[in-house]
Amino acid sequence: MNGLSPFFAVIIYLIAFITGYLINLKYKVTTTNTRYETIDGFRGFLALGVFIYHASMWKQYIQIGKWNPPQSNLYCQFGGTSVAFFFMITSFLFITKLINSTEKGCNWRAFFISRIFRIMPMYYFSVFIIILLVMINSHWELKESMVDFFKSIFNWVIFTIHRSSKINNFNLTLNINAGVQWSLPLEWLFYFSLPLISLFILKRKPPGIYLLISVLFIFVYFLIQPNNIYHNVISFMSGAIAPFILKYAPKIKVNNFLGSVVLLACLILIGGFRIDSDLIYKLLVALIFTLIALGNTLFGVLKNSTLKLLGEICYSTYLLHGIILFTVLYVGFGMEKLKPFTSLEYWCLIFLITPLVVIISFLGYKFIEKPFMDKAKKINESLNSNK
């Protein structure tokens, strides 16, 4: 059997679904975005796709010592395309909010408070675990100067926007969380761009201070992060198509049998692409997301409550799955013990890890993400009541 057979990915999704279903028997998910339940269900697929992608990268790393994308078009799409869809979801949700606030304007203070409390707590928790694992694997010995050590930690505190750096000179620092933090600076770039974007949407323009902050952030971002972000900008732009359709052509209906057939066909087709720079690939991905954002349920699958639970915990899944893989594969088993594993044996181990990823992600959501989101809501309500 092929070492990267689609069969393995299907089994992982099924195991994760069963685990989520059992959790959902006790914990009924209450999504914060009930108007877009197809988006909530879709997110459950995406975070698990990134997990499958990095599991396949670990398989290759164990065998040949190279941390490269897997030699499979499908498994590559589990990674890159899933993150592209996450960017589209971000764009869709916040452009929609701007369009729906055309007359009354946007409460920018509340927006940034909610984003800080949404993104930072779980991220900093994951960074704490990364530092802990680095020090354990360094036998609690400092391998670089104290200045360099704290510089590297500070770089992680600011989401490695400057560069992805090792901590304590530990070569596998980025492997610990599979380098997933790379996408967060782009999320922040989008958030801080919204005041400028709102100039073209809102009648009530943002206060000058937020426009100034927006310009300064964008300037500093490109000053210290000059990498080409063209492909990612396309993702954010693609996510902004559906909000305008929903606003100005709300009678368009896509949640029907034909729409689901088209959606399924497009999902199958993108599995044949190796790279994300192909124009046809970009059009297919944009079409997939637009259909889902407009309400297509993929034959009802995306309305499933278990998928909504997996979607609700997807941020924890995204940040923690790499740490779990590293802990089990590198710290627990060790590279030499895993190297003789056949493909089937390796994937059976990943099958056993899958429930752990879902359970820990749920706990991360329940005890870190949700309390801080609730805290942000209370702060904003308090500030609004004191006006």
C-alpha positions in Angstrom: 0.0 0.0 0.0 1.2 3.5 -0.9 2.9 5.2 2.1 0.7 8.3 1.4 -2.5 6.6 0.4 -5.7 8.7 0.7 -7.0 5.8 2.7 -4.9 6.8 5.7 -6.3 10.4 5.6 -9.8 9.1 5.5 -9.2 6.9 8.6 -7.8 9.9 10.5 -10.9 12.0 9.6 -13.1 9.1 10.8 -11.3 8.7 14.1 -11.3 12.4 14.7 -15.0 12.5 13.9 -15.8 9.7 16.3 -13.7 11.3 19.0 -15.5 14.6 18.5 -18.9 12.9 18.5 -18.1 11.3 21.9 -17.0 14.7 23.3 -20.1 16.3 21.8 -22.4 13.9 23.7 -21.4 15.8 26.9 -20.4 19.2 25.5 -22.8 20.8 23.1 -21.0 23.2 20.9 -22.4 26.7 20.7 -20.8 28.5 17.8 -20.3 32.2 17.9 -21.2 32.5 14.2 -24.4 30.6 13.7 -25.3 32.5 10.5 -22.5 30.7 8.7 -22.8 27.1 10.0 -21.2 25.7 6.8 -18.0 27.7 7.6 -18.1 26.3 11.1 -18.3 22.8 9.8 -15.7 23.4 7.1 -13.1 24.6 9.7 -13.3 21.1 11.3 -11.9 19.6 8.1 -9.2 22.2 7.7 -7.3 21.9 11.0 -7.3 18.1 10.7 -6.0 18.5 7.2 -3.0 20.5 8.5 -2.4 17.7 11.1 -2.4 15.0 8.3 0.0 17.1 6.3 2.5 17.5 9.1 2.1 13.8 10.0 3.2 13.0 6.5 6.1 15.4 6.8 7.2 13.6 10.0 7.1 10.3 8.2 9.5 11.6 5.5 11.7 13.3 8.1 12.1 10.0 10.1 13.0 8.1 6.9 15.4 10.5 5.1 16.0 13.4 7.6 14.5 16.1 5.3 11.7 18.4 6.5 10.1 18.9 3.1 6.5 18.8 1.7 5.4 15.2 1.2 5.7 13.5 -2.2 2.0 13.5 -2.8 -0.2 16.2 -4.4 -3.1 15.3 -2.1 -1.1 15.4 1.1 0.4 18.8 0.0 -3.0 20.2 -0.4 -4.0 19.1 3.1 -1.4 21.7 4.3 -1.2 24.6 1.9 -4.8 24.6 0.8 -6.2 24.3 4.3 -4.3 27.4 5.4 -5.4 29.2 2.3 -9.0 28.4 3.3 -8.3 29.7 6.8 -7.2 33.0 5.3 -10.4 33.1 3.2 -12.5 32.5 6.3 -10.8 35.4 8.1 -11.4 37.7 5.2 -15.0 36.5 4.7 -16.0 37.0 8.3 -14.5 40.5 8.8 -15.3 41.9 5.4 -18.9 40.7 6.1 -18.9 42.6 9.4 -17.7 45.7 7.6 -20.4 45.5 4.9 -23.0 44.9 7.6 -21.8 48.0 9.5 -21.8 50.4 6.5 -24.1 52.9 8.2 -23.2 52.7 11.9 -19.5 52.1 11.5 -17.1 49.8 13.3 -16.1 49.8 17.0 -12.4 49.4 16.3 -11.4 49.3 20.0 -13.8 46.4 20.6 -12.5 44.7 17.4 -8.8 44.8 18.4 -9.6 43.8 22.0 -11.5 40.8 20.8 -8.6 39.9 18.3 -6.0 40.1 21.1 -7.9 37.9 23.5 -8.7 35.5 20.7 -5.3 35.0 19.2 -2.7 35.6 21.9 -3.6 33.4 24.9 -3.5 30.0 23.1 -0.5 31.1 21.0 1.4 32.1 24.1 0.5 28.8 25.8 1.8 26.9 22.8 5.1 29.0 22.9 5.4 28.1 26.6 5.2 24.4 25.8 7.7 24.9 22.9 10.2 26.5 25.3 9.7 23.8 27.9 10.3 21.1 25.3 13.4 22.9 24.1 14.8 23.1 27.6 14.0 19.4 28.3 15.8 18.3 25.1 18.7 20.6 26.0 18.9 19.0 29.5 18.1 22.4 31.0 21.5 23.7 29.9 21.9 27.1 28.2 23.5 26.5 24.8 23.8 30.2 23.8 24.3 33.5 25.5 21.5 34.7 27.8 21.0 37.7 25.5 20.5 35.5 22.4 18.3 33.2 24.4 15.9 36.0 25.4 16.1 37.5 21.9 14.9 34.3 20.4 12.1 34.0 22.9 11.1 37.6 22.2 11.0 36.8 18.5 8.5 34.1 19.3 6.5 36.4 21.5 6.0 38.7 18.5 4.9 35.7 16.4 8.3 35.2 14.7 7.4 38.1 12.4 11.1 39.0 12.1 12.3 35.5 11.4 11.7 31.9 12.5 14.5 31.3 15.0 15.8 28.5 17.1 15.5 28.7 20.8 18.6 27.9 22.9 20.3 26.8 19.7 18.0 23.7 19.4 18.0 22.8 15.8 14.5 21.2 15.9 12.8 24.2 17.5 10.6 24.8 14.4 9.7 21.1 14.2 8.1 21.2 17.6 5.0 23.0 16.4 5.7 22.2 12.7 6.3 25.9 12.1 2.5 26.7 12.0 3.1 30.2 13.6 4.1 31.5 10.1 0.5 32.2 9.2 -0.3 34.3 12.3 1.7 37.5 11.2 -0.4 37.4 8.0 -3.6 37.3 10.1 -2.4 40.3 12.1 -1.5 42.1 8.8 -5.0 41.6 7.6 -6.5 42.8 10.9 -4.4 45.9 10.9 -5.3 46.5 7.3 -9.0 46.6 8.0 -9.2 50.2 9.0 -7.7 51.2 5.6 -10.0 48.7 3.8 -13.0 50.1 5.6 -12.4 53.5 3.9 -13.9 51.9 0.8 -16.8 50.2 2.6 -18.0 52.2 5.6 -19.8 55.5 5.4 -18.6 56.4 8.9 -14.8 56.4 8.5 -12.4 55.1 11.2 -10.9 57.6 13.7 -7.5 58.9 12.5 -5.6 57.1 15.2 -6.7 53.7 13.8 -5.7 54.7 10.3 -2.3 55.8 11.6 -1.8 52.5 13.5 -2.9 50.7 10.3 -0.4 52.4 8.1 2.5 52.1 10.7 1.8 48.4 11.2 1.8 47.7 7.4 5.0 49.8 7.0 6.8 48.0 9.8 5.6 44.6 8.7 7.0 45.0 5.2 10.2 46.5 6.6 11.0 43.5 8.7 9.2 40.9 6.6 9.9 41.7 2.9 8.9 38.2 1.7 6.5 37.9 -1.2 3.0 37.5 0.1 1.3 37.5 -3.3 -0.2 34.0 -3.0 -1.6 34.7 0.5 -3.1 38.1 -0.5 -5.0 36.2 -3.3 -6.5 34.0 -0.5 -7.7 37.0 1.5 -9.1 38.5 -1.7 -10.9 35.3 -2.6 -12.5 35.2 0.8 -14.0 38.7 0.1 -16.0 37.6 -2.9 -18.9 35.9 -1.0 -19.7 38.9 1.4 -20.5 41.1 -1.6 -22.6 38.4 -3.2 -24.5 38.0 0.0 -25.0 41.7 0.3 -25.9 42.7 -3.2 -27.2 39.4 -4.7 -28.8 37.6 -1.8 -31.2 35.6 -3.9 -28.4 33.5 -5.4 -29.0 30.0 -4.2 -26.2 27.4 -4.2 -27.4 25.0 -1.5 -28.8 22.4 -3.8 -27.9 19.1 -5.3 -26.1 20.6 -8.3 -24.2 23.0 -6.1 -23.0 20.1 -3.9 -21.9 18.1 -7.0 -19.9 21.1 -8.3 -18.3 21.6 -4.8 -17.4 17.9 -4.5 -15.9 17.9 -8.0 -13.8 20.9 -7.3 -12.6 19.4 -4.0 -11.5 16.3 -5.8 -9.8 18.3 -8.6 -7.6 20.3 -6.3 -6.1 17.1 -5.0 -4.3 16.7 -8.3 -2.3 20.0 -8.1 1.2 20.0 -6.7 1.8 23.8 -6.3 -0.5 26.7 -5.4 0.6 29.1 -8.1 -1.5 27.5 -10.8 -4.3 29.8 -12.0 -6.8 27.0 -12.4 -6.0 25.8 -8.9 -6.6 29.3 -7.5 -9.9 29.6 -9.3 -11.0 26.2 -8.0 -10.1 27.1 -4.4 -11.9 30.4 -4.7 -15.0 28.7 -6.1 -15.0 26.1 -3.4 -14.9 28.6 -0.7 -17.5 30.9 -2.2 -19.9 28.0 -2.6 -19.4 27.1 1.1 -19.6 30.7 2.3 -22.9 31.2 0.4 -24.4 28.3 2.3 -23.7 25.1 0.4 -23.6 22.2 2.9 -22.0 19.6 0.7 -25.1 17.3 0.8 -25.7 18.4 4.4 -22.3 17.2 5.7 -21.1 20.7 6.8 -24.2 21.2 9.0 -23.1 18.3 11.2 -22.9 19.2 14.9 -19.7 17.1 15.4 -18.0 18.9 12.6 -19.0 22.2 14.2 -17.4 21.1 17.4 -14.2 20.2 15.5 -14.4 23.6 13.8 -14.8 25.4 17.1 -11.7 23.9 18.5 -9.7 24.2 15.3 -7.4 27.0 16.5 -6.2 24.8 19.3 -5.8 22.0 16.9 -3.8 24.2 14.6 -1.4 25.3 17.3 -1.1 22.1 19.3 -1.1 19.2 16.8 2.6 19.7 15.9 3.6 19.8 19.6 1.7 16.5 20.1 3.4 14.9 17.1 6.8 16.1 18.3 6.2 14.9 21.8 5.1 11.4 20.8 7.3 10.8 17.8 10.6 12.5 18.8 10.5 12.6 22.6 8.4 9.5 23.2 9.5 6.9 20.6 12.7 8.5 19.2 13.8 8.6 15.6 15.8 5.4 15.6 12.9 3.3 16.9 10.5 4.8 14.3 12.8 4.4 11.3 12.2 0.7 10.8 8.4 1.2 10.9 6.5 0.3 7.7 4.1 2.8 6.3 1.2 0.9 7.8 2.8 0.7 11.2 3.6 4.5 11.1 0.1 5.5 10.2 -1.4 3.2 12.8 0.6 5.2 15.3 -0.8 8.4 13.9 -4.3 6.8 14.2 -3.6 6.4 17.9 -2.4 10.0 18.2 -5.5 11.4 16.5 -7.9 11.1 19.5 -5.2 12.7 21.6 -5.1 15.7 19.2 -8.9 16.2 19.3 -9.1 15.8 23.1 -6.2 18.1 23.9 -7.6 20.6 21.4 -11.0 20.5 23.1 -9.4 21.1 26.5 -7.3 24.0 25.1 -10.5 25.5 23.7 -12.5 25.0 26.9 -9.9 26.1 29.4 -7.9 28.7 27.5 -9.6 30.0 24.3 -13.2 30.2 25.5 -12.5 31.9 28.9 -10.4 34.6 27.2 -13.0 35.1 24.5 -15.7 35.6 27.2 -13.3 37.9 29.1 -13.0 40.1 25.9 -16.7 40.2 25.5 -17.1 41.4 29.2 -14.4 44.0 28.7 -16.1 45.4 25.6 -19.5 45.4 27.2 -18.1 47.2 30.2 -16.4 49.8 28.1 -19.6 50.4 26.0 -21.7 50.8 29.2 -19.3 53.4 30.5 -19.6 55.6 27.5 
